[in-house]
Amino acid sequence: MSVVRRMNYCINGEWLESNSSRYMPVTDSSTGEVIAEVPCCTEEEVESAIEAAQAAFPAWSQMAVSKRAQYMFRWRNILVEHLEELAVLCAKELGKNLNEARGDVLKAIEPTEFATSVPYTMQGSGGLQVTTGFDCATYRVPLGVVAGIVPMNFPAMIPWGWMVPLAIACGNTVVLKANSQTPLTSMRILELFYEEGGFPKGVVNLVTCGRKEAEIMMTDERVKAVTFVGTTDVGKHIYSVAAAHGKRVQAQCEAKNHALLLEDADLESAANAIVNSTYGCAGMRCMALPVVVVQESIADRFVALLKDKAQKLKVGCAYEEATQLGPVVSAKHKESVCRWIQTGVDEGAELVLDGRNCVVSGYENGYFVGPTIFDRVTPEMSVGNCEIFGPVTLIKRVKDFQEGLEIMNANPFANGSVIFTQSGYYAREFELRTDGGMVGINVGIPVPTAYYPFSGNKDSFFGDQHVLGLDGVRFFTRAKTVTKHWYSEESKYKKVDTWEGTVDR
């Protein structure tokens, strides 16, 4: 049996025992065993995290931007040194296989590398002599305290890639609400942040709590911005409440990404890309490709090829090197995915491959769902329109490009979209006309590098500035425009400012 660790929350670099009477279990997804408990922090404890971040803000924000960049250089190297340790921890609590867990950590390192460029990316703009004797410049300045509310599926990348690096490099301080299902990776990274990174106390603080306590982050006047990743209903709530309290918000929400597979595509390469995208991370990622819109002329061949490849995936313990498909995150999540599979059956889709009875020898209590494929999914079926967040592929058959594009754009979500084709014409038409915010052309997972924004649309995103890239820099800073004029003691003229402009007198 695993030893159950009782975890603390972190304020000012100190790990404190919570006064809460309620603790939430963290499980090893491959065995089903409880390996840790995290507190449902009290409202007072959440407020103390905000207070600590607020107290740390003046010194951190006034530090030379070049020095903050040096912290980020050092921090990047620490993450590289601990990559394997963090990957194993991520695989254990979440269920990703080791390669995917390594990718999770690498996707935290990449934005940290981008954050080292903050002396350049935070630069404003200006002009001399914009009117006679006057200069004008716009600067980017930090906001203050930023709250990060984290989902369960990327415990390294999202808090420590999307949220923390740019926020702190730009001079802000942070309160993270770690996800209670997968908090251990983030907690270990925060230990390294202070113990080896040497960051000033209070720059990043961490709590685990419920929705009621997290509501404080949306209403407390000391919090200037909220960055969130999770479900659309929660994202809409956070956006509306936080914005109503004067905060800027970025809410990355659900997805139902579609791929359009045309008859001229390289079928083998497309199938490999779709298997990797759909079944990677057991389907628990917002850039999976759960729906493949296939041209009828090749649909039978493609479905047979996809089934053959899916059946060959090795399902097993997440932290064993040979595993290709690990478990989902929890028993509750497994039940949800299996209910969706039954919904597909009830709605009349053709069940080509059923993963509900997947059992892994030696890990019988793990939360495993095998690869699942539905064919002949029609537009009115909810299974083809709602996010399942599991290893389930849905095939929608169409006669041509135009019908396929219309089906894809009819979906309320628009995180990403992909086309597989050898036609430059159709690729360009797709690029122009798809609603997807991140577009792949013969690319199964069209996630950009950290130098570009993660740019979902429609019900997949609420806000004005996306995470990462220059969008991220703009989100974590505000503009300050300064107009300057100096009088000469020898001048025979004085300047008079009027609402119409500046005139000589």
Beta strands, then each sheet from edge to edge (+ up, - down):
strand 1: 5-6
strand 2: 9-11
strand 3: 14-16
strand 4: 23-27
strand 5: 34-39
strand 6: 125-131
strand 7: 134-142
strand 8: 145-149
strand 9: 173-177
strand 10: 204-207
strand 11: 223-229
strand 12: 248-252
strand 13: 258-261
strand 14: 291-295
strand 15: 350-353
strand 16: 372-375
strand 17: 392-398
strand 18: 413-414
strand 19: 416-420
strand 20: 438-441
strand 21: 457-458
strand 22: 461-463
strand 23: 477-485
strand 24: 495-498
strand 25: 501-504
sheet 1: 1+ 5+ 4-
sheet 2: 2+ 3-
sheet 3: 6+ 7- 23+
sheet 4: 10+ 9+ 8+ 11+ 12+ 22-
sheet 5: 15+ 16- 17- 14- 13- 19- 20-
sheet 6: 18+ 21-
sheet 7: 24+ 25-
end
